[in-house]
């Protein structure tokens, strides 16, 4: 009888060792899953606020409009940014009381184009013109976004960054938004 108890004791110990091994393995796998996030903390990811993004990525300047149309919700609904391999910030603004994206602001280190397509992209350009916005050369494009919706895009360079604002708004309002983003000299 003593032997049967000893076998049960051995079985229980084996089960405990097995459970501990599985628990340790799960912890190690979880840590391996977090490793890329820790190593690549400056790569493209989403942030909850402009302030959080600036402090985590040490990005001093983010161009945001001082004029903001009332039909769009502030703050940005989505903020995606990276510091490496190059600085890039993408902000999506929804319409008030809607989940539909009404405006996207992208700022990327000048010369870099490798960014994922945003939720609001000019799919068909119908008109292109060069304009001046506060003495900056800018490119104004008008056309259609996804679903055939009318939208416009304006792009210019500021402080070593290429800034693009795309919105489902009349050209005049888009230029007013862009003008409010440019600091006075």
Number of C-alpha atoms within 10 A of each C-alpha: 5 6 8 9 10 11 11 11 12 12 12 12 12 12 12 12 12 12 12 12 12 12 12 12 12 12 12 12 12 11 12 11 11 11 12 11 12 10 9 13 15 19 19 19 14 15 17 13 15 19 14 12 23 17 10 13 17 12 17 10 9 16 19 16 15 13 13 16 15 9 12 18 19 14 14 18 16 18 22 19 26 22 21 13 10 15 19 26 25 23 23 24 22 20 17 14 9 10 10 14 20 21 25 23 25 23 24 23 18 17 10 13 10 9 12 7 7 15 14 21 17 23 14 15 14 11 10 14 10 12 16 13 17 14 9 13 13 20 16 22 21 22 18 18 20 13 7 11 11 16 26 28 26 25 21 21 18 16 12 11 20 18 24 21 22 25 27 22 17 12 17 10 16 23 21 16 20 27 18 18 17 20 10 7 5
